[in-house]
Amino acid sequence: MPFPYSGESTPLNENTRKELPGSFIALPSGVTHYEEGGDPNGHPVVLVHGFSVPSFIYDPTFEFLSKQGFRVLRYDLLGRGFSDRPAAQYNAELFVNQLWELLEALDFKNICLVGLSMGGPVTASFIDRHPRVVSKYVLIDPAGARPVSISPMLKAVRMPGVGELVLGLFGSGNMVKSIASDFFSPELVAQFQEKYKIQMRYHGFKRAILSTMRNGMLDSFIDTYRRVGTLKKPTLIFWGRQDKTTPFEHSTDILAVMPHAEFHALDQCGHIPHYERPGKVNEILLEFLRR
């Protein structure tokens, strides 16, 4: 019997998805929620989000690149947003397989792949396995340079039984509050949190989050980044100087294994500079993509 996580009141199925925005596709890994924008004949750009905030986190980037004529794809990782929450191990293999299946189904080739936060390990693992699919690479405050520093409570959450109890009873409020630490500008937090809450009402969200923590996605992926770095694909990296989630000093580790990368540090930015300072990030990103 599934653990009764507080607040998860609605199943994700064919009936409930009829009321949700975007498109859905049945993949071997699970039904995936996605959105395409821009010119179907434009150069393809694929946006991969991070640990728990689904694809709406790319709103400014998706809208901008779509208007610039790129073929843009964003989607929800399994366990997040409106994608399936299968009873599986939420590890790099699961997320890489989901992305591969989605690109194959939608006929995306020769892509620019963008990874934010935990999307860094996901995208690096994908390139490590499927290097010919990706022509350019963009990282935004990527995780995986070093293990993510977590609080004593979150360490306890990894323990069998304890994690289910803690997330089940107290997880909702703490997870929503923790989103605030991703921002430098507090005026953006409340609206962002309201969007974040929507996914939490569907069965399986907390179970997926817990499995992700227990299956190594917050550990170091520096060896994977190193192998990807040897491919010397055109690479662009953004990092907020005030990032509290993947601290700015972690950027030195990434640059050490990807010395060819173009690097941009952004002042007065937290963990999601593309969301806090979209004008600056979009300007740099557009020049990189058109180069």
N, C-alpha and C positions, 0 to 999 in steps of 0.2 A: 504493500500500500504506500503511495507517495506521501512524503512528509507534508503536512498541511501548512504551507507557508502563508503567513498573514498577508492579506491584501490581494492575493492572487485568486480572483473570483471568476475569471472568464477563460474558456478554452480558446485556443487558436485553431480554427478549423475552416472548412469551406464556407460555412454559414457566417461566421463572425468576420471573416476576411472580406465579405461582400461590402461591408460598411467602411473598410479601410482604404486609404489612398494608395496610389502607386500600383505596381504590377507584381504578379506572383508567378513563379515557375517551379515545377516539381523536379528536383534534382535527386540523384541517388543519395546524396547526403541529407536531403530534407527540402521542404518547400522554402524557397528563398524570396524575400521581399526586395524589390529593386526599383530603380527609376532611371530611365534614359532621357537625356536632353541633348539639345543642340542639333547639328547637322548630321544625319545618318551617314553621310559620306566624308565627314570631317575626320581629322586624326583622332584616334581613340584615347581617352584618358579615363582611368579607373581609380576610384577613390575608396580606400579601405579605412574604416574607422577603428577606434581603439577598444579598450577593455569593457566598458559598459554603456557608453553613450552611443546610440545607433546613428544611422546615416544622416539624420537631420543636422548633425554637427558640421556637415559640409555645406550647409545652405548658402553661405556667401560664395564659396568656391564653385559649387555646382551651377549656380545661376550665372555667375560671371563667365565661366568657360563655355557654357551653353550659348550665351549671347555672342561669344567670340567665334562661334562656328566649329568648335570641337565636338566630337561625339563623346558625350560624357556619361559614365555609368557610376552610380553609387548603389550600395546594397547593404542590407543588415546581416552581419555575421550571425551564424546560428546561435540561438539562445538570447538574441537581442532584438529590439525593435519588433517587427511583425514577422520575422522568420521563425521557422520551426524551432522547438526546444527539445530535440530528441534525447532519449536516455542513452547518452554516449559519453566518451571521454573527450572533454573539450581541450584538445591539445593542438599543437601546430599542424599535425597531419590532418586533423578534421578540417581546420580552416583552409589549409592549402587545397585539399580536395574540393571543398565547396567553391573556392574561387576558380579552380581549373574547370570544374563542371559548368559553372556559370558562363565563363568566357567561351567555352566550346559551344554551349547551347545558343548563345547570342551572337556567335561568330565575331568575336573580338580578337584581333591579331595585331602584332607590332604596336603594343600599347605603351603609353606612359603610365607607370604604376605609382600611385601616391599612397603612402602609409603614415598614419597618425598614431602616436603613442604605441599601444600594443599592436597597432597595424604595422609598425616597423618590423617586429619579429615575424608577423604573418607574411608580409610582402618579401622580406629577406629570405624566408624559408621557401616561398614560392619561386623566387628567382633562382635560388640554389637548386631547385628541382627542375624548373622549366625556363632556363635562361634565354632561349630563343624567342620566347613570346614577348619579352620586354625590351623596348628600345631605349627608354629613358626612365629614370628613377627619381622620385621625390620623397624625402622624409621630413616630417614635421614633429619636432620634439619626440623622437622615437624612444620607446622603452627598449630594454634589452642590452644596453651598453654594460650595465651592472644589474644585479638583482634589485628589484624595486624594494625600497625600504618600507616595511609595513609595521603598524602599531602592534603592541602586545595582544590587543583584542583580535586583530586580523590573523595573527599567528595562531591564536586559539581556534579561530574559525576553521583552520585547515584540519583540525583534529576530527576524526570520525565521531559523529554524534553531537559533539560540541558545536560544530559549525552549523548543522541543521537547526539546533536549538537557538543559537544566537541570532542567525539570520532570520529564522522564522518568527522570533518574538520582537527583535529590535532592529532588524536589518533595514526596513523601509526608510525610516526617518534618518538613520545614520548615513545611508547611501545618498539620499537626496541632499543632505547637508554637506556631504563631502565634495559634491560637485562644485561648491563655491570656491574651493581651494585651487581649482583649475584656472581661475580668473585673476587678473590684476585689477580689472575695472569692475567694482561691485554692482554698478547700475545694470549690468547685463545678466546678473545671476538669477533673479526671480523668474523672468520669462523662460530662461533656459531650463530651470528646475521644473517648471510646469510641463514643458515638452517631455522632459525625461521621465516624469511620473507615469505617462500614458502606457509605456511598455510594461510597467510593473504590475498591472492588473491581470496580465495573461499568465496562465499556468506555465511553470517551468523556468521562469526568469532567474530566480534565486538559486535554484538547483544548478543551472548553467553557470552562473557566476561562481558558485562554490567549486564546481568541477574545474573551471578555468584556473582558479587559484591552486587547486590541488594537482594540476597536471602540467606544471612547469611554465605557464605562459608569463609569469612575473619573474622568471629567472633570467640569467645572463644568456644572451644569444650572440655574444661577441665573436665566437668562432664562425657562426653563420655569416655575420656581417663581413668578417675577414675574407671568407671565400667569395662572397659577392663582390667585394672590393677588388679582387684580383681580375674580375671580368672587365673592369674599367668602363662600365657603361656611363654615359653622361648622367651625373648625379647632382641634385640640388638639395640642400639641407637648410631648414629653418629651425631656429630655437629661440624661445622667449627667455630673456635674461632673468626674469623673476619666476621662472617655472619652479613650483614646489613639488610636482609629481615626478618628473624626470629632471632633476636639477641641472642647471646649465653646465656645471663642471663635467657632467657625463659626456658632453659633446667632444671633449678631448679624446675620449676613448674611441668614439665613432670615427673621428677624423684621422686617428692613428691608423685605422685599418681601411679607411677610404680617403687617402690623402689627395686623390684627384678631384674630390667633390667640391662644388661651389658652396660656400657656407655663408649664411646671413643670420646674424644675431639681431634680435629685435628688442629694443628697450621698452619698458613699461608694458610688458607682455608676460602672461603666465604660460600655461601649458598648451593653449590653443591660439597661437598668434594669428592664424588665418581667420579666426572668428572675431578676435578683438581688434585687429588692424587689417581688415581685408583689403583696403585700398593699397597699402604698401606691399602686402604679400602677393596680391593679384598682379600688380605691376611687374614684380620680379618673375613670378611664375609664367606670365605670358611671354616675356622676353626669352625665357629658357625654352619654352615649348616651341616657339617660332624660330629659334636659332638654327 
